[in-house]
Amino acid sequence: MFGAKNAKNSYGFTLIELMVAIAIIALLATMIIPNLGVVRPEYQRKAFVQKLNSLMNLATAGAIADGRVYQLFFDIKKKIISVRKDAGRKDAKGQIIFELVQVPYGTASFEIPDGYNFRNFYIEGNDELRRQGSTFEVWFFVTPAGLTQAVVINLIDTLDTSRSEQGEIMGLVLNPFTAQFTRYDTLQKP
């Protein structure tokens, strides 16, 4: 009879229904997937600050838990930021040796995005990039009490020239008490 269905055949999809569904999914995928690979510069800058603050959380928690000094270490030449801790020993010059923190559940470092150029790196009011000449390694400390040094970092995102030919400015100011960076769209001074 026309319109009557057998209970046996009422489950599932027909081949045509499946083909239409697959075609719709393929069409949507061709429109969406190319946009997933494009990371907007603004989102990249926000992600950078979030990662930096995550490393600060790791350093602060570690310093408090271990009762040791930790440092946030910026290798500008290799474009890596990492968390290091007091290894409990000194080198031949009597300087404390710091070692990379090992974490079983994540990472204690991340890469600085391409196009991020450091303009100033103020620690306790001194611009370490200018004071040491063309230094490529800069670091600051987190104490066992969870406090940090006063830090101001000025960067230029040279890949984002939407508002300026030089690139987008990003000023980062570290609160020594909360051990978190706040981002500004202007150069900051200590």
Residue pairs with C-beta under 8 A, 6 or more apart in sequence:
13 21
41 157
41 159
41 160
41 162
41 168
42 160
44 113
44 157
45 157
45 168
45 170
45 183
46 183
48 112
48 113
48 116
49 172
49 181
49 183
51 81
51 110
52 81
52 172
52 181
53 180
53 181
55 72
55 81
55 82
55 83
55 108
55 109
55 110
56 72
56 142
56 148
56 174
56 179
56 180
56 181
57 179
58 83
58 101
58 103
58 108
59 70
59 71
59 72
59 83
59 101
59 142
59 179
60 70
60 142
60 146
60 148
60 179
62 68
62 70
62 83
62 85
62 101
63 69
63 70
63 85
63 142
63 143
63 144
63 145
63 146
64 144
64 145
64 146
66 85
66 144
67 144
68 85
68 86
68 88
68 144
69 85
69 86
69 96
69 141
69 142
69 143
69 144
70 83
70 84
70 85
70 86
70 101
70 141
70 142
71 83
71 84
71 85
71 98
71 139
71 140
71 141
71 142
72 81
72 82
72 83
72 139
72 140
72 142
73 81
73 82
73 83
73 84
73 98
73 137
73 138
73 139
74 80
74 81
74 112
74 118
74 121
74 137
74 138
74 139
75 81
75 82
75 136
75 137
76 112
76 118
76 135
76 136
76 137
76 138
77 136
77 137
78 136
79 111
79 112
79 114
79 116
80 109
80 110
80 111
80 112
81 109
81 110
81 111
81 112
82 100
82 101
82 108
82 109
83 100
83 101
83 108
83 109
84 98
84 99
84 100
84 101
84 139
85 98
85 99
85 101
86 96
86 97
86 98
87 96
87 97
87 98
87 99
89 96
89 97
90 96
90 97
91 97
98 139
100 108
100 109
101 108
102 108
113 157
114 159
115 157
115 158
115 159
115 160
115 167
116 155
116 156
116 157
116 158
117 155
117 156
117 158
117 167
118 129
118 153
118 154
118 155
119 129
119 154
119 155
119 156
119 187
120 127
120 129
120 130
120 152
120 153
120 154
120 187
121 127
121 128
121 129
121 138
121 151
121 152
121 153
121 154
122 128
122 150
122 151
122 152
122 153
122 189
122 190
123 138
123 140
123 149
123 150
123 151
124 149
124 150
124 190
125 150
125 190
128 135
128 138
129 135
129 138
140 148
140 149
140 151
140 174
141 148
141 149
142 148
142 179
146 179
147 176
147 177
147 179
148 174
148 176
148 179
149 174
149 176
150 174
150 176
150 190
151 172
151 173
151 174
152 171
152 172
152 173
152 174
152 188
152 189
152 190
153 171
153 172
153 174
153 181
154 169
154 170
154 171
154 172
154 187
154 188
155 169
155 170
155 171
155 172
156 166
156 167
156 168
156 169
156 170
157 167
157 168
157 169
157 170
158 166
158 167
159 167
160 167
160 168
161 167
161 168
162 168
168 185
169 185
169 186
169 187
170 183
170 184
170 185
171 183
171 184
171 185
171 186
171 187
171 188
172 181
172 182
172 183
172 184
172 188
173 181
173 182
173 184
173 188
174 180
174 181
175 181
175 182
